[in-house]
Amino acid sequence: MTASKRLAMMAAILAAITLPGIVSSQSNDDETTLPEYSRKGADTCLACHDDETVLTMFRTKHAVPDDPHAPFGHGQLQCEACHGPGGKHTARVRRGEERPPIPAFGSASTASVADQNSNCINCHEKDLGFAWHASSHDSNSVSCAGCHDSHVDNDPVLTTSTQAEVCFDCHQQQRTQSMKPYAHPIRQGEMSCDSCHSAHGETTDLLLVRQTTNAICFDCHAEQRGPYLWEHAPVSEDCTNCHDPHGSSQPGMLTMRAPLLCQGCHSQDGHPSLPQDETGLPSGMPSQYLLGQSCLNCHSEVHGSNHPSGSKLMR
């Protein structure tokens, strides 16, 4: 190849390259110019945004320089990889003029939730999974930034001890239930919401991480799994028939105390579980069967029994 041909080829390559911060002088097919990026990248941003909430970003995975897929990886656009072109935002403005905004995230953003989320999904599509679309969070226009904080080294929603507080910002009823005397150890930081729910969507009801409620409960409460020779129907059907998983004022996180809980299914007629006297008539004195553990005084194997004579769940 002659020197003239080599120079002509290099000139063609350089003409096709548009560097960040330089607006292409040529128009594309729809006769629009490319957006303008800042010339110094993150250095331009940090000249003004140098507070701690921004600087902690350099301790996150987004700022790993050796990761070619990270915003701060080699050849990437740093802050503008997520926030978009900031050339107009960083340019000088006349006195009294408003500085053009740059795309932001969260509740203060002027961009739509769909636009915000699409920016995150461009990189995190594999982490998101197919079930996000049309999930309850997606349907209710929850933005990624509404739960995640990409500028901190320990994202609160990804930490077991702090995740619940992020979820409770929207799920106020579950916050109240978790404060009841009998609840899962969420406030103690030993469990998190994603122990049972998948925030990014699942094909199950209530975004459960397993196909059934019982399958989730059995992960921790394996002693109740069975199978039993004598099954208690509401137990094998759904644990929440008797228990409130987010918290209860009753021991064992029961939805109500026995015998009222049991009598929701079992008829009271002919069974001495009501306040009555020796004649069988109602009286002001409680039956001895209501003392202590009430129905569980006799029917102790309430989750099921493997005893040959355990049809009444008494042994």
C-alpha positions, 0 to 999 in steps of 0.5 A: 500500500502506497503512502498516499493510500495509507494516509487516505485510509487514516483520514477516512477512519478519523472522519468517522470517529466522533469523540465525546465532547465534540459535536459531529459536524455531519448530520445523520439520516434524520438530519439531527446532530449528536448530543454534546458531552462534556470535554473533561468527563467526571472532572467537569461534574466534580467541579460542582458536585463534590459533596459526600453523596457523590464522592462515595460513588468511587467506592462502588462497582460503577467506578471500577476502572478495570471493568470495561462494562462499568461507567468509569471503565476504560473508554466509558463516559463516566457520569454521563454514561448514566446521566446523559450528555452534559455539554449544555449543562456544563456550558457557561450561561448568561446571568439570569438564565437557567442552566439546562438540566441534565437527566437525573434519577429519582423523585426529583427527575424530570424524566419519566420512570420508563426512561429512567429504568430503561437507562439502568436496564441497558446494563442490568437486563440479566440481573433484572429477569424477564418477570419485571415487565408487567410485575406489580412494581413495574405496573405501579411505575416504581423506578430503579432509583426509587429503591436503589442508591447507585452512589453509595458503596453499600446500597441499603436495599441490598443489605439485609439489615437495612433493606426493610426500611427501604421497602417500608417507605411504600409498604406502610401496613407491613411496617406496622405489622413488623412492629407487633410483639410476634413477628419475623426478625426483620427489625433485628436485621436477621431477615430481609423482605427478599427472603420471601419476595422478589422485588424484580418480579416473579410469576407467582402471586405477591412476588413470592420467591417460590411457587407457594407460600408453604414452600417458602415457610418450609425453607426455615420451618422444615419440621412442619413440612411432613408428609403426615399420615394425618394432615391438617387441611388448612396447614397443607393448603396455606400457612397463612390460613392461621399465621400472619407472616408480617407480624401478629399480636398473638403468640406464634404469629396466629391471626387470632387466638384459640379457640376462636381460630379453630372455631373458624372451621370447626363447629362449636356444637357438641364440643366443650370448648365454650363457656358452659356449666355441667348441664351444657348450658352457657355460663359465666365460668370458662370451660377448663378446655379453654385454659392454658393452650385452649384447643392445643391442650388436647390437639397438640399436633396441630400441624399434622400427625404420624401416629397411627391413632393421630386422626384427631391430631391428639398424639 
